[in-house]
Amino acid sequence: MISIKSKREIDLLRIAGHIVYETHQYLKPYIKAGITTKELDTLAESFIRSKGATPSFKGYEGFPATLCISINEEVVHGFPSERKLENGDIISIDIGACYQGYHGDSAWTYAVGEVSEENQYLLEHTEKALYEGIKQVQPGAHIGDIGAAIEAYAEKHHLGVVKELVGHGVGCDVHEEPDVPNYGRKGTGPKLREGMVIAIEPMLTLGSPDIYIDDNDWTIITEDGSMAAHFEHTVVVTKDGVEILTGE
């Protein structure tokens, strides 16, 4: 069932979302060649807890860490480890924080040092695809409008859309109904109503969108080894349109 959030719930979701935003900003200066992904994870957990929140992902269905950190051809759900970042990598950092029982969820893909023009293109247009989806959010619109806009933008820029992975509702659970695909047809799917909170998260690739699951049963990787990017915001449907809960 799709839940409509009360003003009090949205206020708490806004705080949780802001903690996620602050965590991304806190980590940015550390994202450079030589740091391990485990070190980034430790920094994030300490920061989230210092804000009176807890990591949403740690222990979620057995996930072992605070951050999902996915590098290069990894799409999502990468495990932090002793792997060191290298100049030219692209790294997706997915952060969830729970504040007084309510979650914020946002992912961003960062360049490590100097990256190739191709990778810069992927980052730029995956981020823009996210905002194309967010533009569709208003009362009376449909979930399909979001996916159709993201898919059209991705196709125009010759990027692959990973269709097995979708956005989702957010609230007392980090993943709630409805699913929010990154593809679809305008005018289809559930109608958006004031008070709905959803995470919109295009996951796009430079090559084929086909994927497989790593031996750890979590990490999703592109079948052809092409680079992948992931950008996500949690948003609330307002009376007049949309508010990003995981932005500034």
Backbone bond lengths (Angstrom), bond angles and torsions (degrees), N, CA, C in turn:
res aa  C-N    CA-C-N  psi(-1)  N-CA   C-N-CA  omega(-1)  CA-C   N-CA-C  phi
1 M - - - 1.458 - - 1.529 109.88 -
2 I 1.313 116.43 136.51 1.468 121.19 178.74 1.522 108.50 -84.27
3 S 1.324 116.79 123.00 1.467 119.47 -177.30 1.528 111.08 -94.73
4 I 1.318 114.52 145.94 1.469 122.15 173.43 1.520 106.70 -102.38
5 K 1.313 116.09 125.76 1.459 120.62 -173.42 1.529 111.13 -86.82
6 S 1.323 115.52 142.94 1.469 122.08 176.05 1.526 109.51 -77.55
7 K 1.326 115.97 169.57 1.474 119.87 177.61 1.527 110.58 -58.78
8 R 1.332 116.99 -42.22 1.468 120.37 179.36 1.528 110.40 -61.46
9 E 1.310 116.83 -43.50 1.458 119.89 180.00 1.530 111.32 -64.78
10 I 1.317 116.32 -41.22 1.465 119.73 179.32 1.523 110.43 -64.93
11 D 1.337 116.74 -37.29 1.468 119.98 176.67 1.531 110.63 -59.91
12 L 1.338 117.26 -42.84 1.465 121.13 179.25 1.530 111.10 -69.84
13 L 1.318 116.30 -38.94 1.469 120.22 176.67 1.528 111.29 -64.50
14 R 1.330 115.64 -33.94 1.470 120.25 177.64 1.535 110.12 -65.67
15 I 1.331 116.71 -41.47 1.473 120.02 177.77 1.528 110.15 -64.89
16 A 1.327 116.43 -45.92 1.474 120.13 178.73 1.526 110.36 -59.71
17 G 1.330 116.02 -43.58 1.456 120.27 179.54 1.517 112.04 -63.13
18 H 1.325 116.22 -38.63 1.469 119.16 -179.65 1.530 110.72 -68.07
19 I 1.325 117.19 -35.16 1.468 120.19 176.74 1.528 109.83 -63.29
20 V 1.328 116.62 -40.02 1.466 120.25 176.60 1.531 110.10 -62.25
21 Y 1.331 116.31 -46.37 1.470 120.68 177.55 1.528 110.70 -57.35
22 E 1.329 116.52 -46.91 1.467 120.43 -178.90 1.532 111.29 -62.88
23 T 1.323 115.98 -35.75 1.468 119.46 179.56 1.522 110.73 -65.30
24 H 1.336 116.57 -42.22 1.474 119.47 175.21 1.534 110.50 -58.22
25 Q 1.324 116.59 -45.72 1.473 119.96 -178.47 1.527 111.14 -64.77
26 Y 1.321 115.89 -37.91 1.465 121.25 179.32 1.531 111.42 -63.87
27 L 1.331 116.13 -39.02 1.464 120.31 -176.39 1.527 113.70 -76.37
28 K 1.333 116.92 -26.81 1.472 120.74 -171.52 1.528 113.73 -48.29
29 P 1.338 119.99 -48.98 1.470 119.14 -176.60 1.529 113.54 -64.44
30 Y 1.332 117.06 -19.41 1.462 121.01 -178.15 1.527 112.53 -87.38
31 I 1.343 116.96 -11.95 1.467 120.38 -175.27 1.528 108.56 -81.00
32 K 1.317 114.90 86.98 1.469 119.97 -178.88 1.526 108.40 -150.88
33 A 1.311 115.61 162.65 1.463 121.09 -178.80 1.527 110.43 -55.46
34 G 1.340 115.13 135.88 1.462 120.70 175.58 1.510 114.37 106.85
35 I 1.336 118.15 -25.96 1.454 119.47 178.93 1.526 108.65 -80.01
36 T 1.326 117.16 146.56 1.459 119.69 175.99 1.528 109.34 -88.92
37 T 1.316 115.06 155.17 1.469 118.77 178.84 1.529 110.67 -67.72
38 K 1.330 116.33 -27.23 1.469 119.51 176.34 1.526 111.14 -67.26
39 E 1.324 116.37 -37.28 1.475 119.96 177.01 1.527 110.19 -63.31
40 L 1.334 117.53 -41.64 1.466 120.37 176.59 1.526 110.61 -61.09
41 D 1.324 116.23 -40.11 1.458 121.05 -179.80 1.524 111.53 -63.13
42 T 1.322 116.16 -43.03 1.474 120.91 179.08 1.522 110.78 -63.71
43 L 1.335 116.38 -43.57 1.466 120.44 177.68 1.530 111.09 -59.52
44 A 1.327 116.29 -44.13 1.465 120.25 -177.63 1.518 111.68 -65.63
45 E 1.321 116.57 -43.67 1.473 118.71 -179.10 1.527 110.83 -61.75
46 S 1.324 116.88 -45.06 1.471 119.95 179.55 1.525 110.95 -61.15
47 F 1.333 116.38 -41.32 1.469 120.15 -178.09 1.532 110.58 -66.91
48 I 1.326 117.22 -46.35 1.470 120.38 -179.58 1.525 110.43 -59.60
49 R 1.316 116.71 -44.14 1.472 120.04 -179.33 1.523 110.95 -67.42
50 S 1.320 117.85 -31.77 1.470 120.69 179.22 1.525 111.44 -66.72
51 K 1.328 117.12 -18.96 1.463 122.48 179.20 1.526 112.18 -93.94
52 G 1.317 117.27 8.40 1.458 120.62 179.12 1.519 113.65 80.06
53 A 1.327 116.57 18.44 1.458 121.68 179.95 1.529 109.54 -118.82
54 T 1.319 116.04 173.93 1.457 121.62 175.93 1.527 109.33 -125.70
55 P 1.333 117.99 153.82 1.465 120.47 178.32 1.533 110.69 -66.85
56 S 1.328 116.80 126.73 1.471 120.82 -177.52 1.521 112.37 -69.50
57 F 1.333 116.71 -33.12 1.463 119.68 -170.30 1.522 113.09 -88.26
58 K 1.331 117.50 -24.83 1.469 119.61 -173.79 1.525 109.77 -65.93
59 G 1.325 115.51 116.89 1.463 120.43 -177.57 1.519 114.26 87.39
60 Y 1.349 117.53 -6.20 1.468 120.65 -179.59 1.531 109.06 -67.77
61 E 1.318 115.90 112.96 1.464 122.08 -177.56 1.527 111.90 49.96
62 G 1.341 114.54 31.56 1.463 120.09 176.77 1.514 115.43 91.24
63 F 1.347 117.88 2.63 1.471 118.72 179.07 1.529 108.73 -64.60
64 P 1.350 117.65 133.91 1.467 119.71 -167.32 1.519 116.86 -89.19
65 A 1.330 119.14 -0.53 1.468 118.66 -168.08 1.527 111.78 -139.32
66 T 1.327 115.17 171.26 1.465 122.44 176.39 1.520 111.49 -74.79
67 L 1.336 115.73 -44.14 1.462 121.59 -176.51 1.523 111.31 -106.21
68 C 1.325 116.32 146.56 1.456 121.38 159.85 1.530 105.42 -92.37
69 I 1.329 116.87 116.96 1.461 121.42 -178.54 1.523 108.59 -120.26
70 S 1.315 115.96 114.73 1.459 121.55 -173.66 1.530 108.69 -122.01
71 I 1.332 115.52 127.68 1.467 120.88 -172.40 1.529 110.61 -113.41
72 N 1.327 115.56 132.44 1.469 123.35 171.90 1.525 112.54 58.04
73 E 1.340 118.84 -106.35 1.461 121.32 -175.86 1.526 112.72 -80.64
74 E 1.334 117.34 -4.53 1.471 120.33 174.38 1.525 108.12 -77.81
75 V 1.324 116.44 129.62 1.464 120.27 -176.11 1.529 109.94 -85.58
76 V 1.329 116.58 -55.35 1.465 122.02 -178.48 1.529 109.32 -151.46
77 H 1.337 114.43 167.97 1.473 124.11 169.19 1.534 113.37 66.08
78 G 1.342 116.29 30.30 1.452 119.37 174.15 1.524 111.42 -73.09
79 F 1.326 116.46 145.36 1.462 122.40 179.04 1.534 109.93 -87.16
80 P 1.330 118.47 133.03 1.462 119.80 168.21 1.535 109.75 -60.81
81 S 1.334 115.70 144.62 1.472 119.94 -175.15 1.529 109.12 -155.35
82 E 1.325 115.65 -167.62 1.467 121.10 176.79 1.533 111.71 -81.79
83 R 1.333 117.64 2.73 1.465 120.53 179.17 1.529 110.03 -63.12
84 K 1.323 116.19 131.69 1.461 120.86 178.49 1.527 110.46 -93.39
85 L 1.310 116.20 139.33 1.456 120.03 175.03 1.525 109.67 -67.58
86 E 1.334 114.69 146.51 1.458 120.91 179.09 1.518 109.79 -122.19
87 N 1.333 116.06 150.02 1.454 121.15 176.12 1.538 109.15 -55.29
88 G 1.332 116.14 131.22 1.454 120.79 -179.41 1.517 114.17 98.51
89 D 1.344 117.83 -12.92 1.465 120.52 176.02 1.525 110.43 -67.90
90 I 1.324 115.80 155.67 1.461 120.75 162.75 1.528 106.86 -117.10
91 I 1.316 115.61 138.87 1.467 120.44 -171.65 1.524 110.45 -133.00
92 S 1.320 114.91 120.97 1.464 121.22 175.31 1.524 108.53 -90.42
93 I 1.328 115.58 126.65 1.465 121.20 176.86 1.523 107.66 -118.06
94 D 1.325 115.22 114.86 1.467 122.75 179.72 1.522 107.68 -105.08
95 I 1.330 116.02 122.22 1.464 121.83 -173.82 1.522 109.82 -121.50
96 G 1.329 115.54 133.39 1.461 121.50 171.40 1.514 109.48 -126.55
97 A 1.333 116.70 138.64 1.466 121.29 176.70 1.514 108.98 -134.34
98 C 1.323 115.64 138.41 1.459 121.60 -179.67 1.522 108.83 -111.37
99 Y 1.338 116.30 122.07 1.458 122.08 -179.49 1.527 108.40 -121.59
100 Q 1.325 115.45 116.51 1.473 121.60 -179.70 1.532 111.55 48.90
101 G 1.330 115.27 41.27 1.459 120.53 173.99 1.514 115.38 90.05
102 Y 1.338 118.41 1.22 1.468 121.56 -178.12 1.528 109.87 -122.85
103 H 1.333 115.68 144.64 1.454 121.41 -168.88 1.527 113.29 -108.34
104 G 1.317 114.83 147.56 1.463 123.00 165.03 1.519 107.22 -116.79
105 D 1.339 117.12 148.53 1.463 120.84 -174.51 1.527 108.81 -148.68
106 S 1.325 116.76 121.60 1.463 120.32 179.84 1.517 109.53 -153.74
107 A 1.331 115.90 137.76 1.462 121.90 175.54 1.520 109.46 -121.08
108 W 1.311 115.08 149.06 1.470 120.69 176.90 1.516 107.17 -143.82
109 T 1.316 117.01 146.57 1.461 120.43 177.54 1.523 108.66 -110.58
110 Y 1.325 114.66 128.44 1.462 121.91 -172.76 1.532 111.00 -114.95
111 A 1.328 114.79 148.47 1.461 121.36 172.15 1.525 108.62 -86.09
112 V 1.323 116.35 136.47 1.465 121.44 174.88 1.528 106.97 -100.07
113 G 1.326 115.55 108.07 1.465 120.04 -177.71 1.522 110.81 65.00
114 E 1.315 116.19 -138.23 1.463 122.29 -179.92 1.521 109.31 -90.08
115 V 1.333 116.79 123.80 1.460 119.91 179.33 1.531 109.37 -112.78
116 S 1.321 115.77 164.72 1.459 120.65 -178.49 1.526 110.51 -66.67
117 E 1.336 115.83 159.76 1.466 120.60 176.78 1.522 110.88 -59.26
118 E 1.329 116.19 -38.96 1.475 120.60 178.94 1.524 110.88 -60.07
119 N 1.322 115.47 -46.44 1.462 119.14 -178.81 1.526 111.34 -67.87
120 Q 1.318 116.93 -37.82 1.460 120.09 176.49 1.525 110.61 -62.36
121 Y 1.328 116.35 -39.39 1.467 122.64 177.05 1.530 109.88 -60.85
122 L 1.330 116.07 -45.35 1.469 120.65 179.49 1.525 111.12 -60.60
123 L 1.319 116.94 -45.33 1.470 120.50 -179.47 1.525 110.63 -63.79
124 E 1.324 116.20 -46.77 1.463 120.34 -177.51 1.525 111.39 -59.68
125 H 1.308 116.48 -45.90 1.464 118.68 -172.31 1.528 113.22 -85.03
126 T 1.319 117.98 -22.31 1.467 118.30 171.87 1.527 109.89 -70.74
127 E 1.327 116.67 -40.56 1.471 119.74 175.76 1.528 110.69 -62.10
128 K 1.329 117.04 -44.00 1.467 119.83 179.10 1.524 111.49 -64.73
129 A 1.334 117.27 -34.90 1.465 120.56 177.05 1.528 110.70 -62.15
130 L 1.340 116.63 -38.92 1.467 120.24 175.52 1.523 110.61 -55.80
131 Y 1.324 116.70 -48.62 1.468 119.85 -177.08 1.528 111.98 -70.54
132 E 1.328 117.88 -27.80 1.467 119.91 173.02 1.522 109.72 -62.97
133 G 1.324 116.54 -39.39 1.464 120.40 176.66 1.515 112.32 -66.84
134 I 1.334 116.04 -44.39 1.470 120.39 -178.61 1.527 111.00 -62.03
135 K 1.329 116.92 -34.65 1.476 120.86 179.93 1.524 112.87 -58.72
136 Q 1.318 117.09 -23.48 1.469 120.55 -176.62 1.528 112.78 -80.85
137 V 1.329 116.56 -12.18 1.462 120.33 -170.11 1.522 111.26 -79.98
138 Q 1.332 114.97 118.70 1.459 123.24 174.35 1.525 107.82 -167.24
139 P 1.324 118.24 158.10 1.462 119.36 178.79 1.526 110.92 -57.72
140 G 1.329 115.35 134.90 1.457 120.08 178.45 1.516 114.21 93.65
141 A 1.338 117.34 -17.39 1.467 120.16 174.40 1.528 108.38 -73.88
142 H 1.315 116.24 173.25 1.459 121.37 -178.71 1.521 110.43 -117.02
143 I 1.328 115.50 154.62 1.462 120.95 174.54 1.532 110.33 -54.91
144 G 1.332 116.29 -38.40 1.468 120.60 -179.86 1.517 113.42 -61.56
145 D 1.328 116.73 -26.59 1.469 119.92 178.41 1.531 110.62 -63.87
146 I 1.339 115.80 -36.88 1.464 121.21 -179.15 1.524 109.66 -65.97
147 G 1.334 115.32 -52.03 1.458 120.06 -178.73 1.515 112.84 -62.65
148 A 1.335 116.36 -39.45 1.469 120.08 -179.75 1.524 110.61 -62.61
149 A 1.331 116.98 -40.46 1.468 120.72 -179.21 1.528 111.06 -67.69
150 I 1.335 116.75 -42.30 1.469 120.41 179.18 1.525 110.02 -64.99
151 E 1.323 116.37 -46.10 1.469 120.34 -178.30 1.526 111.32 -62.68
152 A 1.319 116.71 -43.40 1.468 120.18 -179.68 1.524 110.54 -62.38
153 Y 1.328 116.57 -42.06 1.465 120.07 -179.92 1.533 110.35 -65.89
154 A 1.331 116.23 -43.63 1.466 119.98 -179.74 1.527 110.94 -62.27
155 E 1.329 116.01 -44.82 1.473 119.20 -178.77 1.533 111.19 -64.61
156 K 1.317 115.74 -39.45 1.472 119.86 178.94 1.525 110.74 -59.59
157 H 1.329 116.37 -31.76 1.463 120.94 -177.26 1.530 111.96 -104.17
158 H 1.343 115.95 15.33 1.467 122.59 171.60 1.530 112.58 60.06
159 L 1.328 115.50 40.15 1.458 120.98 177.21 1.528 109.61 -111.64
160 G 1.327 116.04 146.04 1.458 121.01 -179.81 1.519 111.44 -82.65
161 V 1.329 116.97 139.45 1.467 122.80 177.85 1.531 108.76 -102.13
162 V 1.329 117.14 117.56 1.462 121.00 176.87 1.538 107.75 -74.72
163 K 1.327 116.61 109.60 1.464 120.31 -171.07 1.530 113.93 -89.03
164 E 1.331 116.49 -15.41 1.471 118.83 -179.24 1.520 112.06 -76.48
165 L 1.326 117.47 -14.89 1.463 122.34 -176.42 1.520 109.57 -115.53
166 V 1.322 116.94 135.89 1.469 120.74 -172.80 1.522 110.93 -136.23
167 G 1.340 114.75 163.73 1.460 120.40 168.93 1.528 109.46 -75.50
168 H 1.347 115.46 -172.31 1.465 118.01 -168.72 1.521 110.53 -167.43
169 G 1.319 115.35 165.93 1.455 120.54 169.89 1.520 110.66 -70.57
170 V 1.339 115.67 157.44 1.469 121.83 179.96 1.521 108.36 -136.10
171 G 1.322 116.62 141.57 1.466 120.30 177.88 1.515 109.64 -174.70
172 C 1.333 116.22 -122.29 1.471 120.27 176.01 1.519 110.88 -72.18
173 D 1.311 116.62 -20.23 1.463 122.22 169.93 1.524 107.22 -110.97
174 V 1.326 116.16 146.94 1.466 119.03 -178.79 1.529 110.82 -71.74
175 H 1.345 116.22 -24.35 1.468 120.36 175.40 1.522 108.76 -126.34
176 E 1.322 115.96 112.19 1.461 122.38 178.57 1.527 109.32 -125.59
177 E 1.324 115.77 173.80 1.460 120.16 170.90 1.532 108.06 -71.53
178 P 1.324 118.62 150.01 1.464 128.19 3.74 1.531 111.37 -94.53
179 D 1.339 116.00 164.18 1.461 119.75 165.76 1.530 108.69 -67.61
180 V 1.336 115.88 145.30 1.469 121.25 179.04 1.536 108.15 -125.86
181 P 1.343 117.41 86.46 1.467 119.98 -177.32 1.527 112.33 -67.41
182 N 1.329 114.92 158.99 1.465 121.57 177.11 1.528 111.57 -97.59
183 Y 1.306 115.23 26.20 1.462 123.49 177.34 1.523 106.75 -155.09
184 G 1.330 117.63 166.43 1.455 119.38 176.97 1.512 112.79 145.74
185 R 1.316 114.65 -169.63 1.460 121.01 -178.95 1.518 109.59 -119.87
186 K 1.314 115.40 139.13 1.466 120.64 176.75 1.526 109.92 -56.78
187 G 1.325 115.52 144.09 1.457 120.23 175.64 1.514 114.86 80.39
188 T 1.337 117.56 6.47 1.460 120.41 179.13 1.528 110.11 -114.07
189 G 1.320 115.52 164.15 1.465 120.89 177.87 1.519 111.97 84.71
190 P 1.330 116.51 176.61 1.465 120.77 -178.64 1.524 112.10 -58.43
191 K 1.333 114.61 147.20 1.469 119.76 174.99 1.519 110.09 -78.18
192 L 1.323 115.33 142.92 1.460 120.68 175.64 1.520 109.54 -81.79
193 R 1.330 114.75 137.06 1.460 121.17 179.08 1.518 109.97 -128.78
194 E 1.318 116.07 149.97 1.458 120.84 177.02 1.525 109.49 -52.51
195 G 1.335 116.77 131.47 1.456 121.62 179.44 1.519 114.45 97.30
196 M 1.334 117.50 -7.48 1.467 119.32 173.54 1.527 109.20 -75.49
197 V 1.329 115.80 139.69 1.469 121.39 178.53 1.523 108.15 -121.97
198 I 1.327 115.71 124.63 1.458 120.88 -176.76 1.526 110.79 -136.65
199 A 1.325 114.71 153.89 1.467 121.57 171.64 1.520 107.84 -103.45
200 I 1.326 115.70 125.17 1.458 122.70 176.89 1.527 106.38 -105.94
201 E 1.356 117.46 127.20 1.466 117.72 -171.17 1.529 113.14 -150.66
202 P 1.334 117.63 80.71 1.455 118.82 174.99 1.525 112.12 -61.00
203 M 1.332 114.64 136.22 1.466 122.99 173.80 1.520 105.96 -123.07
204 L 1.325 116.63 107.17 1.454 122.21 -171.74 1.528 110.41 -119.38
205 T 1.340 115.50 155.89 1.460 121.13 -177.36 1.527 110.84 -128.28
206 L 1.331 114.90 156.81 1.466 120.00 175.71 1.526 111.57 -78.16
207 G 1.335 116.85 -22.13 1.461 121.16 -178.57 1.514 111.14 -121.15
208 S 1.326 115.43 -134.49 1.464 120.64 179.44 1.526 110.33 -67.02
209 P 1.341 117.43 143.54 1.462 119.81 175.86 1.525 113.24 -82.84
210 D 1.332 118.45 1.49 1.463 120.88 -179.35 1.523 110.01 -67.96
211 I 1.346 115.24 143.79 1.465 120.71 -173.64 1.524 110.72 -135.07
212 Y 1.330 114.38 166.44 1.465 120.55 169.48 1.525 108.23 -143.44
213 I 1.342 115.66 164.30 1.466 121.24 -179.16 1.524 108.93 -101.23
214 D 1.331 115.86 131.19 1.453 122.08 179.10 1.531 110.92 -63.37
215 D 1.332 115.56 166.92 1.467 121.16 -179.50 1.525 112.82 -60.99
216 N 1.354 117.61 -19.46 1.475 118.88 179.04 1.532 112.66 -77.48
217 D 1.342 116.33 0.28 1.477 123.34 178.49 1.525 113.58 67.79
218 W 1.319 117.82 13.88 1.468 121.65 179.95 1.530 112.61 -127.74
219 T 1.315 116.09 -54.20 1.461 119.86 -169.01 1.520 111.80 -70.59
220 I 1.345 115.69 127.28 1.463 122.83 179.35 1.523 108.61 -97.24
221 I 1.340 116.88 129.67 1.458 122.55 -173.77 1.529 109.35 -129.54
222 T 1.333 116.81 145.73 1.468 119.25 178.45 1.528 109.87 -68.75
223 E 1.317 115.03 138.46 1.471 121.29 -177.15 1.528 111.58 -61.66
224 D 1.338 116.57 -39.03 1.465 120.31 -175.83 1.528 113.58 -94.60
225 G 1.335 116.62 5.44 1.467 119.90 178.76 1.514 114.46 77.48
226 S 1.341 117.53 9.78 1.469 119.85 179.90 1.525 110.34 -74.66
227 M 1.317 115.27 156.92 1.456 121.22 -178.82 1.530 111.28 -68.12
228 A 1.341 115.46 148.60 1.463 121.42 179.97 1.522 109.52 -131.94
229 A 1.329 115.72 148.85 1.469 121.15 176.19 1.518 109.49 -132.32
230 H 1.329 115.05 155.07 1.469 122.32 -173.06 1.530 107.95 -144.69
231 F 1.326 116.17 120.00 1.464 121.64 176.50 1.520 108.07 -128.32
232 E 1.334 116.59 136.34 1.478 120.23 -173.78 1.522 110.78 -147.73
233 H 1.320 115.23 137.65 1.461 122.63 168.27 1.526 109.54 -129.45
234 T 1.324 115.49 146.99 1.464 121.56 167.16 1.524 107.83 -92.24
235 V 1.342 116.38 130.02 1.466 121.26 -177.28 1.522 110.12 -130.26
236 V 1.325 115.50 157.60 1.465 121.48 173.88 1.529 108.72 -119.28
237 V 1.318 114.98 138.92 1.467 120.72 175.00 1.526 107.61 -76.65
238 T 1.323 116.79 121.57 1.470 121.63 179.85 1.528 109.99 -104.15
239 K 1.312 114.83 174.48 1.473 120.26 178.38 1.522 110.92 -58.37
240 D 1.336 116.22 -35.89 1.467 121.17 -174.55 1.524 113.78 -102.30
241 G 1.350 118.19 -8.35 1.459 118.97 -177.16 1.512 112.33 161.87
242 V 1.339 116.35 -103.54 1.452 119.98 -172.61 1.532 110.86 -149.33
243 E 1.334 116.34 146.64 1.465 122.41 171.54 1.513 107.90 -126.03
244 I 1.330 117.35 130.46 1.468 121.49 175.74 1.525 107.52 -82.75
245 L 1.334 115.97 122.25 1.472 120.88 -177.28 1.518 111.82 -88.33
246 T 1.322 117.74 -17.66 1.462 120.74 -177.12 1.533 112.23 -109.41
247 G 1.330 116.14 19.87 1.455 121.41 175.55 1.501 110.76 -100.68
248 E 1.333 116.14 -167.06 1.476 121.12 -177.94 1.524 111.40 -58.81
